[in-house]
Amino acid sequence: DDEIVNRPVGQGGVVFIPADTRGDLVLRKGIKVSNVEVLVSVSSRGKGENPGHGLVFEAYDPVSAVTTVLHVVAGELKRLVNEREDVWEEDRVQETCELLLHRLVLERGPVGHLVMKLDRTVLPDLFATEEEKEAKRIKEEKEDAEAMDDIIEGDGDGDEGKEESGDKMPGWEPPLVADLENTTSVRRTAGPIGHVGSEVVEPGKIAYKQEGGDSGKVEAEVDEDEKETKEDEKEAVTMF
């Protein structure tokens, strides 16, 4: 065999003895993993041996013409398939191996060779049973509902705290707002005999009060320009 083969790598650091062991071929197919196109072969660890006892993954890279070999022992396989034994039944072995390919990760090594492994964090529910999926769904819905209740209760507590404290921070005072009732005054003038007099609105002074309360009024004089304007209005009314 002229094909160059890398030294086998063991999932979890464990390799089979002998290192070139290879049993019955389960499947062979071309796939694209991590943007790398390879020809992958999956075999049992020994002739006539149940694939659940261990698998040999081989990925041939046409670019470097090198085959990368990964050994996966029985204990690691059990963890990869969620401790399920039924997936290694004879009529399900090929399907199980194809599912495992979804967890295959390939990376380029420092010298251009491929590094291969199976990552259990990829598609964590890949081998979950329908019962396990349903139980997980119910649990997640319950957790979401509890989280929403906590948010609602938290908002309620915050509102109560605001009411008790008057929504005041240290050094904070309610803003001043205009006291419209005390801002303007009305002056009535007498017109010519037989004519109704006029009503003149005189700002005089603008009154303010603290928002939310009647105490603490502060008065501010109107601008001189406004005073002059109102004086002109008075003269005009008197002349009329």
Backbone bond lengths (Angstrom), bond angles and torsions (degrees), N, CA, C in turn:
res aa  C-N    CA-C-N  psi(-1)  N-CA   C-N-CA  omega(-1)  CA-C   N-CA-C  phi
1 D - - - 1.465 - - 1.531 108.23 -
2 D 1.354 117.15 118.85 1.460 121.08 -177.36 1.526 112.30 -87.65
3 E 1.338 117.02 -5.42 1.458 120.51 -176.61 1.521 110.53 -69.47
4 I 1.341 115.27 132.23 1.457 119.81 178.43 1.527 108.53 -80.34
5 V 1.319 118.05 128.01 1.466 122.48 -178.01 1.517 109.25 -120.85
6 N 1.318 115.83 129.55 1.455 119.78 176.31 1.515 110.56 -68.42
7 R 1.334 115.48 161.45 1.452 119.47 173.59 1.528 108.46 -64.25
8 P 1.319 119.05 131.76 1.467 120.83 -178.74 1.529 112.00 -58.47
9 V 1.320 115.12 143.21 1.464 122.00 176.17 1.518 107.56 -112.67
10 G 1.318 115.97 138.21 1.461 119.71 179.78 1.512 112.18 -100.11
11 Q 1.336 116.22 134.80 1.462 120.26 174.58 1.524 107.34 -64.03
12 G 1.322 117.45 119.44 1.453 120.86 -175.72 1.520 112.08 81.33
13 G 1.329 116.51 11.00 1.459 120.38 176.34 1.513 115.29 85.39
14 V 1.336 118.31 6.79 1.467 121.24 -177.74 1.533 109.45 -110.19
15 V 1.343 116.19 129.30 1.460 120.91 177.91 1.521 109.82 -119.68
16 F 1.328 114.82 158.59 1.458 119.96 179.59 1.535 110.27 -78.34
17 I 1.293 114.09 157.26 1.480 120.79 173.68 1.532 107.03 -121.19
18 P 1.319 117.45 123.97 1.467 127.35 0.36 1.523 112.17 -73.35
19 A 1.322 115.98 161.15 1.455 121.50 -174.16 1.524 112.78 -67.21
20 D 1.351 117.21 -23.88 1.467 119.50 -178.59 1.521 111.84 -95.86
21 T 1.325 116.62 19.37 1.462 119.67 -179.38 1.526 110.76 -61.36
22 R 1.322 115.34 143.95 1.459 121.65 177.66 1.517 107.43 -161.16
23 G 1.339 116.04 126.03 1.460 119.79 -177.26 1.515 112.27 -103.32
24 D 1.325 115.63 -132.14 1.468 121.88 -177.74 1.527 110.66 -78.35
25 L 1.319 115.27 136.25 1.463 120.22 178.39 1.526 109.65 -73.27
26 V 1.320 116.28 126.17 1.474 121.51 178.37 1.525 109.99 -93.26
27 L 1.323 117.16 -46.02 1.470 120.29 177.99 1.518 109.48 -160.34
28 R 1.328 113.84 156.68 1.468 121.61 174.33 1.515 107.31 -143.59
29 K 1.330 116.58 127.30 1.463 119.73 -178.67 1.519 110.37 -157.60
30 G 1.322 115.08 153.37 1.453 120.84 175.93 1.513 109.51 -87.53
31 I 1.314 116.97 130.08 1.456 121.17 -179.80 1.520 109.48 -138.22
32 K 1.335 114.74 165.24 1.465 121.10 175.54 1.507 107.71 -115.16
33 V 1.329 116.31 115.41 1.463 121.87 -177.65 1.523 108.40 -123.47
34 S 1.331 116.30 127.19 1.465 120.84 179.09 1.529 110.98 51.81
35 N 1.345 116.13 42.53 1.475 123.24 179.82 1.532 112.97 64.78
36 V 1.325 116.25 19.78 1.468 121.01 177.04 1.522 108.43 -118.16
37 E 1.339 117.26 124.22 1.458 121.06 178.23 1.525 109.10 -90.23
38 V 1.329 115.75 122.86 1.466 120.92 -176.97 1.527 109.66 -138.35
39 L 1.312 115.37 163.16 1.455 122.93 172.29 1.525 106.52 -103.88
40 V 1.331 116.29 115.22 1.458 121.06 -175.55 1.521 110.74 -106.03
41 S 1.324 115.34 133.94 1.467 122.08 174.34 1.520 107.93 -120.38
42 V 1.338 116.44 138.51 1.467 121.86 177.24 1.520 108.10 -123.56
43 S 1.323 116.19 125.77 1.470 122.03 -177.96 1.516 109.91 -131.27
44 S 1.316 116.13 158.64 1.464 120.83 172.43 1.525 108.01 -73.31
45 R 1.310 116.93 167.17 1.468 119.88 -177.50 1.529 113.73 -75.25
46 G 1.340 115.47 -20.00 1.464 119.21 -179.79 1.508 111.19 -155.15
47 K 1.337 116.70 156.66 1.462 121.60 -179.85 1.531 110.37 -60.04
48 G 1.343 114.78 129.75 1.456 120.80 177.54 1.516 114.43 72.31
49 E 1.317 118.10 6.91 1.469 121.28 -177.78 1.521 110.49 -94.21
50 N 1.314 115.10 143.61 1.468 120.39 178.91 1.525 109.57 -60.49
51 P 1.355 118.26 129.14 1.473 120.44 -179.72 1.523 113.17 -57.61
52 G 1.323 116.68 -24.35 1.464 119.61 178.65 1.510 113.26 -65.28
53 H 1.332 117.20 -15.24 1.469 121.07 178.78 1.522 112.14 -81.66
54 G 1.328 116.75 -10.56 1.461 120.47 179.92 1.508 111.15 153.41
55 L 1.322 116.55 146.11 1.463 121.80 -179.20 1.525 110.42 -128.81
56 V 1.339 114.23 151.40 1.462 121.82 175.34 1.528 107.84 -117.07
57 F 1.331 115.71 118.92 1.462 121.61 177.41 1.526 108.31 -103.15
58 E 1.336 116.32 131.77 1.456 121.63 177.33 1.523 108.69 -127.35
59 A 1.324 116.76 128.66 1.466 121.95 179.54 1.511 109.04 -121.38
60 Y 1.326 115.80 114.94 1.473 120.58 179.56 1.518 109.40 -92.96
61 D 1.332 115.74 123.19 1.461 122.53 179.98 1.523 108.92 -98.61
62 P 1.344 119.22 109.14 1.470 120.96 -178.36 1.531 113.22 -66.55
63 V 1.326 117.37 -20.38 1.464 119.96 -179.82 1.525 110.47 -70.66
64 S 1.332 115.66 -49.98 1.466 119.66 -178.95 1.521 112.17 -95.73
65 A 1.351 117.14 -6.97 1.472 122.39 -177.46 1.531 111.15 56.81
66 V 1.325 115.75 36.25 1.464 121.77 -179.99 1.518 109.35 -121.86
67 T 1.333 116.03 140.15 1.456 121.87 177.80 1.533 109.36 -102.63
68 T 1.321 115.70 124.96 1.460 121.56 177.06 1.522 108.39 -97.63
69 V 1.327 116.72 134.28 1.467 121.97 -174.93 1.525 109.75 -117.95
70 L 1.326 115.52 134.08 1.459 121.95 178.33 1.526 109.56 -126.70
71 H 1.328 117.02 126.18 1.457 122.18 175.90 1.534 109.07 -100.17
72 V 1.338 116.12 131.98 1.468 120.76 178.33 1.525 107.66 -123.51
73 V 1.326 116.23 112.39 1.465 120.71 -175.67 1.530 110.40 -79.46
74 A 1.330 115.88 169.65 1.461 122.07 -173.34 1.526 112.70 -57.98
75 G 1.343 117.08 -44.62 1.465 119.91 -178.36 1.514 112.71 -60.65
76 E 1.324 116.59 -41.72 1.461 120.58 179.14 1.525 110.63 -70.17
77 L 1.325 116.90 -36.10 1.468 119.86 176.91 1.520 111.28 -61.84
78 K 1.337 116.69 -40.18 1.468 120.19 179.65 1.523 110.40 -61.16
79 R 1.316 116.26 -41.66 1.461 119.14 178.78 1.531 111.28 -67.28
80 L 1.317 116.31 -35.93 1.467 120.14 -179.11 1.524 112.76 -68.11
81 V 1.328 117.14 -28.12 1.473 120.75 -178.08 1.523 111.23 -108.01
82 N 1.340 116.44 24.61 1.473 121.69 176.84 1.531 113.00 58.59
83 E 1.322 116.44 37.93 1.472 123.00 176.04 1.535 113.30 63.59
84 R 1.327 116.86 18.60 1.469 119.36 -178.14 1.533 110.71 -85.11
85 E 1.324 115.40 136.36 1.464 121.03 178.19 1.518 111.70 -96.04
86 D 1.360 115.75 -26.67 1.458 119.57 -174.87 1.529 112.80 -66.52
87 V 1.334 117.52 -21.15 1.462 119.61 -177.19 1.528 111.94 -72.76
88 W 1.340 117.44 -11.02 1.471 120.75 179.92 1.523 112.43 -100.71
89 E 1.336 116.33 10.95 1.461 118.70 173.63 1.525 108.84 -64.67
90 E 1.307 116.34 150.46 1.466 121.65 -169.97 1.517 113.46 -53.61
91 D 1.331 117.38 -39.83 1.462 119.77 -176.59 1.530 112.99 -82.58
92 R 1.342 116.88 0.89 1.467 119.52 -177.98 1.530 112.66 -121.08
93 V 1.309 116.92 -2.09 1.465 120.66 -175.20 1.526 111.69 -60.57
94 Q 1.339 116.78 -48.44 1.475 119.27 -177.95 1.524 111.06 -62.31
95 E 1.338 117.10 -43.18 1.468 120.37 178.62 1.529 110.30 -60.78
96 T 1.337 116.58 -41.20 1.468 120.24 -179.82 1.523 110.74 -62.96
97 C 1.338 117.23 -43.05 1.460 120.56 -179.84 1.524 111.59 -66.30
98 E 1.323 116.93 -35.86 1.463 119.73 177.72 1.527 110.51 -67.19
99 L 1.340 116.20 -36.72 1.460 119.61 176.79 1.528 110.75 -65.54
100 L 1.311 116.78 -38.27 1.460 120.52 179.33 1.529 111.57 -63.16
101 L 1.332 116.32 -28.75 1.462 119.25 178.57 1.533 111.93 -63.01
102 H 1.337 116.72 -23.01 1.470 120.05 177.92 1.529 110.63 -68.74
103 R 1.318 116.49 -19.23 1.467 120.26 179.36 1.527 112.42 -101.58
104 L 1.313 115.42 7.80 1.462 119.60 -179.61 1.524 110.24 -77.20
105 V 1.321 115.98 130.90 1.467 122.06 179.68 1.522 108.29 -122.76
106 L 1.329 115.82 129.40 1.466 121.92 178.55 1.519 109.61 -120.68
107 E 1.332 116.47 134.21 1.453 121.88 177.63 1.522 109.41 -134.98
108 R 1.321 115.39 150.24 1.457 120.43 176.47 1.530 109.68 -80.46
109 G 1.306 116.02 129.15 1.452 120.84 176.93 1.516 111.12 -78.90
110 P 1.327 117.80 176.35 1.471 121.63 -176.71 1.522 114.21 -61.90
111 V 1.326 117.68 -24.66 1.468 119.72 -179.98 1.522 111.76 -106.63
112 G 1.350 116.58 14.76 1.456 120.42 176.12 1.510 115.40 94.41
113 H 1.343 117.99 -5.02 1.453 119.91 -180.00 1.529 109.66 -80.68
114 L 1.324 116.54 165.68 1.451 121.21 -179.31 1.530 111.41 -91.48
115 V 1.324 115.18 139.94 1.468 122.04 173.30 1.525 106.26 -113.33
116 M 1.331 116.70 125.80 1.462 121.33 -172.67 1.530 110.45 -120.15
117 K 1.343 115.35 142.22 1.461 120.74 174.46 1.521 109.60 -158.10
118 L 1.324 116.56 164.93 1.457 122.79 174.45 1.527 107.37 -107.82
119 D 1.316 115.83 124.15 1.471 121.27 -174.66 1.531 109.82 -104.38
120 R 1.338 116.55 115.24 1.463 120.86 -178.12 1.527 112.64 -69.18
121 T 1.322 118.02 -20.24 1.467 120.22 -179.34 1.530 112.51 -77.43
122 V 1.331 116.54 -12.77 1.466 120.28 176.78 1.521 108.95 -80.18
123 L 1.328 116.76 124.08 1.472 121.98 -178.03 1.534 110.15 49.88
124 P 1.329 117.92 67.73 1.467 121.55 -175.07 1.529 114.61 -59.35
125 D 1.325 118.22 -24.67 1.466 121.07 -179.63 1.527 112.41 -95.70
126 L 1.316 116.89 16.55 1.463 120.89 -174.17 1.529 112.32 -57.65
127 F 1.330 117.22 -38.69 1.464 120.57 -177.68 1.527 112.48 -113.11
128 A 1.315 116.66 19.29 1.464 119.86 177.16 1.523 109.81 -73.32
129 T 1.336 116.46 141.63 1.459 120.80 176.87 1.525 109.36 -75.87
130 E 1.330 116.14 166.47 1.459 119.64 179.15 1.522 110.64 -62.13
131 E 1.345 116.37 -37.00 1.468 120.04 178.25 1.520 110.67 -63.86
132 E 1.340 116.46 -41.50 1.464 120.29 179.69 1.531 110.93 -66.83
133 K 1.333 116.41 -38.80 1.462 119.72 178.75 1.524 110.70 -65.13
134 E 1.338 116.36 -41.60 1.466 120.33 179.78 1.527 110.28 -65.95
135 A 1.341 116.78 -43.04 1.466 120.54 178.82 1.530 110.68 -62.07
136 K 1.332 116.74 -39.62 1.457 120.57 178.91 1.523 110.94 -66.45
137 R 1.344 116.03 -40.40 1.463 119.85 179.44 1.522 110.83 -62.32
138 I 1.336 116.33 -44.69 1.466 120.76 179.82 1.536 110.24 -63.35
139 K 1.322 116.11 -42.18 1.468 120.50 179.76 1.516 111.22 -62.58
140 E 1.341 116.39 -43.52 1.466 120.04 -179.43 1.522 110.92 -65.90
141 E 1.340 116.96 -39.77 1.469 120.00 177.75 1.522 110.58 -63.43
142 K 1.333 116.52 -40.40 1.460 120.61 179.05 1.520 110.86 -64.78
143 E 1.342 116.11 -43.48 1.466 120.11 178.90 1.523 111.22 -64.13
144 D 1.344 116.51 -39.45 1.468 119.97 178.43 1.526 110.95 -63.90
145 A 1.352 115.46 -41.43 1.463 119.81 179.85 1.528 110.46 -64.91
146 E 1.338 117.14 -42.44 1.466 121.04 179.07 1.526 110.58 -64.56
147 A 1.332 116.23 -40.19 1.466 119.54 178.63 1.521 110.98 -63.65
148 M 1.349 116.84 -40.08 1.453 120.68 178.04 1.518 111.40 -65.38
149 D 1.344 116.86 -39.91 1.462 120.57 176.74 1.522 110.92 -61.58
150 D 1.338 116.26 -40.95 1.467 120.21 179.14 1.524 110.83 -63.06
151 I 1.340 115.85 -39.04 1.462 119.68 179.29 1.522 110.77 -65.10
152 I 1.352 115.35 -44.05 1.469 119.93 -179.92 1.522 110.58 -64.12
153 E 1.349 116.39 -44.89 1.459 120.02 178.63 1.515 111.18 -63.51
154 G 1.329 115.64 -38.63 1.462 119.70 178.65 1.514 111.82 -62.74
155 D 1.347 116.46 -40.57 1.461 120.20 177.14 1.515 110.92 -63.88
156 G 1.334 115.67 -40.33 1.464 120.04 178.92 1.509 111.46 -63.15
157 D 1.324 116.97 -44.90 1.462 120.81 178.97 1.512 110.65 -61.14
158 G 1.327 115.77 -38.39 1.457 118.85 179.75 1.516 111.86 -64.90
159 D 1.356 117.12 -38.95 1.456 120.81 178.69 1.509 111.30 -65.38
160 E 1.366 116.31 -41.37 1.452 120.06 179.90 1.516 110.00 -63.19
161 G 1.344 114.60 -41.61 1.458 118.30 179.85 1.515 111.33 -62.54
162 K 1.350 115.85 -36.30 1.457 119.36 179.49 1.518 111.12 -67.06
163 E 1.359 115.95 -40.13 1.450 119.62 179.97 1.512 110.85 -65.13
164 E 1.339 116.48 -41.53 1.451 119.99 -177.91 1.516 111.18 -67.97
165 S 1.310 116.70 -40.10 1.455 119.99 -176.09 1.528 112.49 -90.17
166 G 1.346 115.78 -4.95 1.458 118.74 -177.50 1.510 112.06 71.50
167 D 1.327 116.03 19.44 1.467 121.45 178.94 1.534 111.31 55.96
168 K 1.361 115.48 36.09 1.459 119.96 -177.56 1.510 110.97 -107.54
169 M 1.308 115.09 132.83 1.445 121.70 172.02 1.519 107.95 -96.76
170 P 1.326 117.57 159.15 1.470 119.68 178.53 1.525 111.07 -54.85
171 G 1.358 115.59 127.57 1.462 120.05 179.62 1.516 114.39 83.04
172 W 1.334 116.51 0.54 1.472 119.13 -177.86 1.520 110.58 -88.78
173 E 1.334 117.02 139.64 1.454 121.99 176.37 1.513 109.33 -130.08
174 P 1.334 116.84 146.61 1.471 119.32 178.70 1.530 109.63 -59.16
175 P 1.326 118.65 144.14 1.471 120.97 -179.44 1.517 111.94 -70.47
176 L 1.341 115.72 157.33 1.459 120.70 175.92 1.517 109.70 -80.90
177 V 1.315 115.32 137.73 1.465 120.57 175.80 1.519 108.25 -127.20
178 A 1.324 115.84 154.74 1.465 120.27 -178.73 1.521 110.47 -68.76
179 D 1.359 115.54 135.10 1.460 121.78 175.21 1.520 106.76 -94.49
180 L 1.347 115.56 94.26 1.461 120.26 -171.84 1.527 113.12 -62.04
181 E 1.335 116.98 -31.55 1.464 119.58 -177.47 1.524 111.62 -65.86
182 N 1.317 116.07 -30.32 1.459 119.72 -176.50 1.521 113.21 -106.52
183 T 1.298 117.72 5.34 1.450 120.37 -175.67 1.530 111.79 -80.71
184 T 1.326 118.90 -39.49 1.476 121.23 -176.25 1.525 111.32 -117.15
185 S 1.298 114.23 158.53 1.469 120.36 175.02 1.527 108.05 -133.98
186 V 1.321 116.93 156.46 1.465 121.38 -177.08 1.539 109.42 -116.64
187 R 1.333 116.27 131.58 1.465 120.89 176.83 1.523 108.58 -116.36
188 R 1.275 116.07 127.10 1.465 120.85 -179.92 1.529 108.76 -97.62
189 T 1.319 116.63 133.93 1.472 121.76 179.97 1.528 109.42 -112.37
190 A 1.302 115.16 155.14 1.471 120.54 179.03 1.526 109.58 -93.61
191 G 1.342 116.62 130.58 1.455 119.93 179.49 1.530 111.24 -93.80
192 P 1.310 117.04 -177.12 1.469 120.65 176.68 1.528 110.36 -57.98
193 I 1.345 115.35 163.00 1.458 120.06 -178.52 1.524 109.48 -56.70
194 G 1.326 114.58 131.89 1.456 119.21 178.85 1.511 113.73 85.45
195 H 1.349 118.39 -2.51 1.468 121.36 179.42 1.527 110.43 -118.03
196 V 1.309 113.79 143.90 1.476 119.64 178.92 1.521 109.47 -72.68
197 G 1.321 115.12 141.51 1.461 118.87 179.46 1.530 112.06 -71.64
198 S 1.313 114.89 -179.61 1.466 121.05 -179.03 1.524 111.29 -106.45
199 E 1.333 115.76 158.32 1.455 121.96 173.60 1.523 108.48 -112.55
200 V 1.306 115.64 123.53 1.463 120.52 -179.01 1.526 108.97 -113.36
201 V 1.315 116.17 125.09 1.466 120.79 177.91 1.518 108.50 -86.61
202 E 1.294 116.11 119.32 1.454 121.35 -179.20 1.522 109.95 -112.49
203 P 1.354 118.54 113.76 1.465 120.05 178.59 1.516 111.86 -57.86
204 G 1.324 117.18 -42.59 1.459 119.44 179.89 1.518 110.96 59.94
205 K 1.313 116.63 -88.23 1.463 121.84 178.84 1.527 109.95 -131.50
206 I 1.352 116.86 146.87 1.463 121.92 176.11 1.514 108.26 -98.06
207 A 1.316 116.02 123.36 1.465 120.45 -178.33 1.525 110.36 -99.03
208 Y 1.308 115.91 142.64 1.458 122.25 177.56 1.521 109.44 -124.14
209 K 1.321 114.97 157.30 1.467 119.59 174.59 1.529 108.67 -144.56
210 Q 1.311 116.73 158.48 1.452 121.48 177.47 1.527 108.80 -67.68
211 E 1.345 116.56 135.28 1.465 120.28 179.84 1.522 110.22 -62.29
212 G 1.323 115.18 131.78 1.455 119.23 178.81 1.516 113.20 87.38
213 G 1.338 118.68 3.78 1.467 120.10 -179.50 1.506 110.70 -151.59
214 D 1.359 116.20 165.44 1.463 121.66 -178.61 1.524 111.64 -103.52
215 S 1.333 117.35 -11.11 1.459 120.24 -175.27 1.520 110.66 -91.23
216 G 1.326 114.63 168.30 1.457 120.37 174.22 1.516 113.30 73.50
217 K 1.351 118.63 38.18 1.455 120.01 179.31 1.519 110.62 -69.03
218 V 1.314 114.55 140.36 1.456 120.64 178.67 1.513 107.70 -125.85
219 E 1.310 118.10 129.36 1.462 121.77 -177.97 1.520 110.20 -106.93
220 A 1.301 114.84 142.98 1.463 120.00 178.90 1.513 109.09 -130.03
221 E 1.296 116.56 136.57 1.459 120.61 179.93 1.517 110.14 -69.04
222 V 1.329 116.64 143.59 1.454 119.45 176.56 1.517 108.61 -70.44
223 D 1.316 116.24 163.57 1.452 121.47 179.48 1.530 110.40 -65.08
224 E 1.328 116.14 151.56 1.459 120.83 179.66 1.511 110.54 -59.71
225 D 1.347 117.22 -33.50 1.472 119.31 -179.96 1.513 110.17 -63.78
226 E 1.342 116.93 -39.42 1.455 119.68 179.36 1.527 110.26 -65.52
227 K 1.348 116.15 -38.56 1.472 119.34 179.35 1.524 110.27 -60.64
228 E 1.346 115.23 -47.21 1.457 119.14 -179.19 1.514 111.46 -60.90
229 T 1.372 115.09 -39.32 1.467 118.78 179.24 1.514 110.81 -61.84
230 K 1.337 117.20 -43.21 1.453 120.91 -178.29 1.524 111.42 -68.78
231 E 1.350 117.02 -34.47 1.460 119.95 176.95 1.519 110.20 -63.57
232 D 1.356 115.64 -40.35 1.463 119.05 177.48 1.512 110.99 -62.36
233 E 1.352 116.91 -38.74 1.464 120.27 179.14 1.523 110.58 -64.38
234 K 1.365 116.18 -40.17 1.473 119.68 -179.87 1.532 110.65 -61.30
235 E 1.360 114.68 -46.40 1.453 119.21 -179.14 1.533 110.72 -60.51
236 A 1.340 115.42 -40.99 1.463 119.43 -178.58 1.518 111.12 -64.44
237 V 1.319 116.75 -40.27 1.468 120.69 179.10 1.512 110.68 -66.71
238 T 1.344 116.22 -41.96 1.469 120.08 -178.17 1.519 110.21 -64.53
239 M 1.335 116.39 -42.45 1.451 120.21 -179.89 1.518 110.23 -63.17
240 F 1.329 116.15 -34.42 1.461 119.88 180.00 1.537 108.53 -68.66
